[in-house]
């Protein structure tokens, strides 16, 4: 999930936000348009939706863009 924040977000702030969600298994600062990237893992799509809603309701989060991995073509986990 790409995070687009309402103001400049530090790595520490991103880490604090991500640590509140057990479904977040990775949090990254990135170059480009997004302010951060979160790697989420849930049991299924039904479990993903409420997590997305909660993350989107965070005061600093202006908008998000999500992608769902279908297949890792290199086979690594």
N, C-alpha and C positions, 0 to 999 in steps of 0.2 A: 504494500500500500504506500503510495506516495503521499506525503503530507505537505500541504501548502498552508503556512501559518500567517497569522495576521500581523506579526512583527518578527524581526530577526530572532531566531531561536538558537540558543547555544547548544553544544553537544550535551552539556549537563542537564539542561532543561528537557531535551529530547529523551535522555536516559531516564529522568525522573518520571516523565509521562509514560514511557514504555514499561517501566518497572511496575506500574499499577495494574497491568494486564498480563495474566499468566499465559495468554495465547500468543503474546509477542515473544518470539524466539530469537529475534535479532533486530537491532535498531542502528541505523547508519546515517551519518551525514553524507551528503552527496553534492556533486556539482550539477549545474543545470537549473531548471526552473523550480523544481521541488526543494523544500527546505530539509526534508528528511525522508527516509525510506524505512518502513517497518516490515519485517518478515513475520507473518502470522501463521499459526498452525492450529486448526480446529478439527474436530472429529468429522464434520460434514458441513455442507452449505448452511443448513438450518442453524448450526451453532455459530457460524461465522457472522450472520446478519446482526445479532444483538451486539457483538463486539464492534462491528463497523459503526453501528449507531452510537454506541458509547464514545468511541474515539472521535467521531464527527461532532459530538456535543461538547468536547473539551473546549474551554474558552479560547485557547490559543489557535485551535484548528479552524482555518477559514474554509478549506475544502480538501477533498481527498481524490485520489484516482487509484483504483484497484485493478489488479490482474490476478487471475487464478492460473497456477501452473497445472498443465494437463499431463505432461510427460517430461521427465528429465532424460534427454536423449543421450547423455553421456553415462547414465546409470549411477552416478554418485549420489549419495544422500546427504 
